[in-house]
Amino acid sequence: MENFNRRSFLKTAAGTGLAHAAPAFIRPASARTTITVASLFGADKPETKVWLKIAELVDAKFPGRFKFNIVKNGSLGGEKEVAEGARLGSIQASLSTVSSLSGWVPELEILDLPFLFRDAAHVHRTLDGPIGEDLKQKLAAQRFVIGDFINYGARHLLTKEPVTRPEQLIGKKMRTIQSPLHAKLWSAYGSTPVGIPITETYNALSTGVADAMDLTKSAYAGFKLYEVVPYLTETQHIWASGVIFFASAFWAHLDTEQQTVFKQASREGAAYFNELIVEDEAKSVEQSIGNGGEVLKPEAFDAWQKGAQLVWEDFAPVVGGMSRINDVQRI
């Protein structure tokens, strides 16, 4: 076989018009990009629907340019595993509670301070200002590009037996997010924190590895936890903030126009997600009660607040000092 002389070929091609065939040897700029997106839930939950919305918005601007491969039902792992996958480049996008990202950005824990936020609107005002922008920059430094913040709703206490007062938790094994703040909170009430990924929680509760946990109403029904912790006490102790995020390695390959479109799609997606969560919470409570669950009201609010104050004092240096906590209270 004759040796292929590339220089001679290109020289000849330039004179004959064959140089137009050269792009066939490289990936066209318009080639379709597949985006692997991790979702902890099925197609009927807001955590998956938001990505269908974002995909629709992006495709309207760049028809056929991006394919969103949404991997559902926690098949790519829990939040920590997904976040690690994004940092390594195997996952391009997902949602996450800020709790699960606080190991990389401890300042996020201001959003998890118990009994700090009055309602969802208070959380939104806080994140729509300088505090939210500062947290986005810190997350970007850890390879998480934030499309926007989202609100999963309030976290409530879930137990195997009725619990309305904090002293009833003494001696219980409490499943917690793998976060020092959450561990500190439930230790303050006399329980023993056990860090367990959300995808393993059902089995842990059913086998006695844990006796109780806290979670949003939407996720409570999503994971069918009413089967193992049938009592939901509406403590509303933490508003579960989250983020729509993209892996920085993926983001770096987008041009400026594409980044702008993805940001706008994320903002619209976040507003859509927040609406879906409110609707889904009502359905989730109905589903839980219909399957043997029971909703309780907390008692002894001062006792719950006392435990929260211990967390505020411990984590003030981490989140920017008591002055920043006081600033949030005034927003």
Secondary structure, DSSP 4 states (H G I P E B T S, - for coil): -----HHHHHHHHHHHTGGGGGGGGS--TT--EEEEEE-SS-TTSHHHHHHHHHHHHHHHHSTTTEEEEEE-TTTT-SHHHHHHHHHHTS--EEEEEHHHHTTT-GGGGGGG-TT---SHHHHHHHHTSHHHHHHHHHHHHTTEEEEEEEEEEEEEEEESS---SGGGGTT-EEEE-S-HHHHHHHHTTT-EEEE--GGGHHHHHHHTS-SEEEEEHHHHHHTTGGGT--EEEEEEEEEEEEEEEEEHHHHTTS-HHHHHHHHHHHHHHHHHHHHHHHHHHHHHHHHHHHTT-EEE----HHHHHHHHHHHHHHHHHHHT-HHHHHHHHH-
